[in-house]
C-alpha cells in the first residue's frame, strides 16, 4: 500500500457557501425562512441554530437558492445535514476523480456514485447531481428514510439521475447493493460516529452547551440536526463501522474506482490506516476539511494502480 498522502483544505474553492449566509437572498428564495430570521447579539441577521425547525428552513432555502431543489423535507427526528459541509465532500471527491482524468473533473451521467446510508435527506445525490450531473445510487437500511428520499427525488424530477435501493442485509455495505458486473466511479458515506446512545447523548450535551443552551433535555440524543439511532451511533462507533466497510470493499475491488468515507474523529485514523494496509489498498488519500470550528476529513482508497485508474477514466 502506498503511503497515505494528506490534502489540507478549508471550505473547497468551488463551494458556493463561502462566508456568511445572505439571509435576504435566502428569504427571497424561500419565504418560509423569514419567520426564523432575527438579529443576533452583533446586530447581524441569523437564526437560532438550536431550533430544529429553523435549521430545516435554512436548508430548504439553501437547496432552493443554490441547487434548484424546490421541494425538500425530512420526517421529524431524521438527520438534517449542514449543507456547506456536505457540498465540500462532493467537491473534494470531484477533484479526486480528476487525478486520473488529465486534471479534468468528469461530469455528466456517465459518472456513477454510490451513497452508503443516503438517509431521508438524500443530500449527497442532490448536490452531486446538480453540481456535476452525476448519476447516484443511494442505499439505506431504513425503508422510511428511503420513502422520504424517493419523494424528494420524484418531486424534483431527478429520477433519471438518482436511484434508491434498500439494503436488506443490515451488516453489509456493498453486498446486496452492487450487482454482479455493475461498476461505480466512487462510493461515499457519512458513517454514524458514536458507539452508543449514551455517547450520542453526551455529544449532544456538549453541542447544546456550545450553543448556549444549558437546559437541554438530557434524555434525548437529538440536536438541531436530529438523527435516527442508525444515523447517530452503532456498535463500536465510527471506527468499527469504517473498518468493516474497508474489509468488505476488497470483495468489490474491481467494481469501483475510489471508495471514500467521511471520518469525524482524528483518533479513528490509525485503525483505519491499519485496516487499509491489511486489505492491500494500493493508494490512500486523506483529505482534510473544515467548516467553522468543525474539523473532519475524507479517507479515499483504491485497489487500482495508476495505469488501471487512467484506463478506467478513458
N, C-alpha and C positions, 0 to 999 in steps of 0.2 A: 504493500500500500504506500502511495506517495505521502510525503509529509503534509499534514493539513495546512493550507495557507489561509490567512485571515485577511478579510477585506473590511476596513473600518469605514464607518459612514454615520452621518446624522440622517435626517429625512432625505430620501432619494431626490436628486435634482429634478426628476420628471414628476415627482409627487405634486399633485395640484393643491395640496393643503398646507403650503408653506405659510408661516406667520400666523397671525391671529385670525379667527373667524370673522368674516364680514357679515355681521348679523342683519344688516339692512338688505343685502343681496339675498341672504338665505331666507329671510321672511318674504321677500318678493317671490322667491321660487316656491315656497311652501308656507302659506298663510297660517297653518296650524302651529307653527313655531312661535308666532308673535306673543301668545299669552304667557310664554315661559321666559321671554327675554326681559331682563331688568338691568339696572346699573349696579355694578359691583362696588366694593369699597374704594376703588381707584377711579370711579366715575366712568368706567368702560362698560359697554353693552356685553352681557354674558348671560349664562343660565346657571341654575343651581345643579351642579353635576352630581349631587346626591339624590336628585329626583329622577326616578326611572322613566317617568313619562316625558320629562324634559329632554333626557338623553335620547330617547327614542324619536322624539320630534326633531331633534337636531340631526340624527341620522337620516330621517326621511328627507329633510331639506338638503343635506349634503348629497345624497344619492340622486335627488331630483335635479339639483343645480349642476353637478359635475358629471353625472353619468346617465342622465336622461332616464332614470328609473322612476317612473311616475307613481307606481303603486308598490309600497313595501311596508310590511308589518310583521310582527312576530307574536306568538302566543305569550301570555303572561308567564313570567319567570324563566323564559328562554334567553339565551345569551344575546346581548345587544352589543355588538363589537365596535371598538373605536375605529372609525373609517380611515383616518390617516395612516395608522399603523398597518392595517390590512392592505391598503394601497401600496405601502412600502414593500411588503412581501412580494406582491405581484411585479413591481418594477425591478426588484433585485433579481428575481428568477428570470425575467425577460433578458436582463444583462447576461445571466448565466447561459441561456440558450444561444446568445450571440457569440460566445467564446469559440465555438467550433463552426461558426457560420460566417467567417470572414469579418467579424465585428458587427454584422448587421443583425438586428433583432427580427426574428421571424414573426410574421404576422399573418392573420387570416385563419380560415377554418382547417387548414392542414395541420396546424399545431393543436395537439390533443393533451389536455391536462387532467389529472385525476386528483380530486379533493377528498382526502380521507377525513370523514367527520364533517361533512358540509353543513350540518345543522339546519335549524329552521330559518336562519337568516340568509343562507346561500351567498355570503358576501364575496368570497373569492371568485366564484364564477361570474357574478355580476360585474365586478370591476375588471376582471381579466377579459371578459367578452367585449366590454365596452371600450377598454383602452387598446386592446390589441387584436380583437376579432377572433380570439382563440375559441376552440370547442372544449367543453368541460364535461366530465362525468363526475357527479357528486355522490359520494357514498356515505351512508349512515346506518346505525343500528336502530334508530328511533323512527318508527313509522309516522308518528305525529309530526315530528320535525320535517320529515320528507313531504308530508301532505301540505304543510305550510309553504315549504320551499317550492313545491310544484305550482302552488297558487301564484307565487311571486313570478316564477318563470313564465307561466301562461299569461298573466296579467300584463307583462311587459314584452310579449311576443318574442321570447327568447328560446322557444322550444327547439329550434333548429341548431342552437349553439350549446344548450345546457340539457344534459340528460341526468336523471336521478335514479339511483339504484339502492335498494335495501340490502344491507349486509345481514344475511341470515345466520352467519357464523360469528357471534359477538367477539370471540377471542382472536379473530383473523383480521387482517388489514387488506391484503390484495387477493388472497384466495377467496373464491366466491364472487369476486367483483371483476377481476381481469380475466377475460375469456381466453381460451387457447388461441394463439396466433394474434391476439389483439396487442397493439403497441401504444405506448404513451411517451410523449416527449418529456414529460415531467410529472411528478406527484408532489403534492403539498399537503401539509397537515398542521393544525394548531392543537397540540395534544393537551389533555387535562393535566395540570401540573401539580395538583395536591394529591397526597397519598391517602387522605381520609376526610370524612365530613368534619371532624374536629379541626383538622389542619386548615380546611377551607374556611371554617368559621373564624379561626384565628387570623387568617389572612384578610378576611373581610373586615374584622375589627380594626386592624391596622389601617386599612384603606379609609374606613369611616373616620378614624381619628385624624388622618391626613386631610380629610375634607372638613374637619372641624365639627364633626357630628359624634360627640362622645356618648350619646344616649342611644346608640344603635341597638337593635334587638339582637341580643347575643345568641338567640336560638335559631336565627336564620342565617344560612350561608349566602344569602342573596345581597348583592350590592346594586348600584345603579346600572351595572351591566348585566345583572341577572345570571342565569345559568342553571341548567338541569344537573343532576348529580353526575351523569356520564360526561357532561361538558366541563365540570369543575374538578373532579377527582376520580382516581382509580387505584386499585391495589398496587402499591409500590410507587405510585406517583409518576411524574414525568419521566424519570429515569427508567423505570421498568417498562413503561409504555413504549418509549422510543427504542430501547434495546430490543424489545420484541419485534418492533417494526423492522429494524435493521436486519435481524435474523431472518425474518420472512422474506425480505426483499431479495435475498440471494436466490430464491427459487424463481424470481422473475427478472434475473439479471439481464437477459437479452430482450426483454419486452419493454424496457423503459430506459430512456437516455439518462435522466437525472432523477434521483429520489431526493426529496427535501422535506425538512420539518422545522417548525419553529421550536426554539429552546428558550425557555424563560429564565432558567436558573443556571448561572455560570458553574455552579457546583456539579451540574449534571454532565458537563463536558468530558472530564476524564473517563468516565464509564462509557460514554458514547464513543469516544475515540478507540477505546479497547474493543468495543463491540464491532466497530468498522474494520479494525485490523483483523479480528477473528474471522470475518466473512470475506476477507481479501478484497475489499473495495480498492479499486485502482487509483481513484482520485477523490479527495475530500476537500471541500471548501467550507470555511466558517465566515459568514457574512454578518458583521456587527450592525445592529440597528439601534436607533434611539428616537423616542418620541417624548419630548419634555424630559422629565427625570427618569422615565422608564427605560431600562436597558434590556435588550433581548438580542437574539441572533438566530440566523438560519444556518442549519447544517445541511450540506448537499453532498451526495456521494453518487458515484457511478462505477459500474463494473466494466465499462468500455474504455479501451485505450484511445489515445489521441486520433489515430487513423480511423478507428471504428466510429468515433464521435463525428469526425468530418464526413465519413461515408453516410452516416445516419442523416445528417443535415442536408447532404446533397441529394 
